[in-house]
């Protein structure tokens, strides 16, 4: 039986909207098995012994694995994320599809997992490999290229090279500014630029960029937008440095609530706990600061156990 990919995406959206990650994972596992089995039938042959039927990769299985691996990455279950991306990657490699947009997309997403693991060398390699493929494709979606440039820029920020990072963010901005339908990527790009400008000491440009990011992403906030919390965290960081502690705490706690709603208590959640602890300490609310610090530590220990399995 053929796997209905459009139905899969519709049902996945509904599961995400319910904010029950256990049910989401059950749905992914069921869909992964169904997609795999749908591609096991042999291609038709017209009976001529000299005619070899064309083999094609199971693209439905690739798509499900790719989405599932991104889901695991969002939960900070990095080992499972990489293992699931590898399934998609091997399916494409088995029929020599290494120069396709689909293969580049898997590499790009794998690189994102390595970046969260702070393995910047691996992340940069996979991002660069993806770029080589996508830049040679005439029909590469601008949204995919913009996402790629944003992610390469983030790796350079991790490596303390903000000038190099900004050059990639600006490439992304030029692509998404001309495409009204890519409004989420536009907001994300402005947030990345804010962090890059700040790292270079360009506070005026950084403040303008984060205002753009928050304005754009807040309009799109439907409770499942994972990019809005990032912009709130950036604005909160700027407020904290300016001594505007009440504003900083408001931004950090709102970002935490939204992160937990989308991904649960992941690694980003622990960073948010650390931020709230720091602000509460500056406000003289030492008991709250200790509570936030303990929560962050507890979640971090749990995630470390999960990824060491």
Secondary structure, DSSP 4 states (H G I P E B T S, - for coil): ----HHHHHHHHHHHHHHT-HHHHHHHHHHHHHHHHHHT-SPPP--S-TTPPPPP---HHHHHHHHHHHHHHHHTT-HHHHHHHHHHHHHHHHTTT-TTSHHHHHHHHHHHHHHHHTT-HHHHHHHHHHHHHHHTT-TT--HHHHHHHHHHHHHHHHHTT-HHHHHHHHHHHHHHHTT-GGGHHHHHHHHHHHHHHHHHTT-HHHHHHHHHHHHHHHHHT-SS--HHHHHHHHHHHHHHHHTT-HHHHHHHHHHHHHHHHHHH-S-HHHHHHHHHHHHHHHHTT-HHHHHHHHHHHHHHHHHHHHHHT-
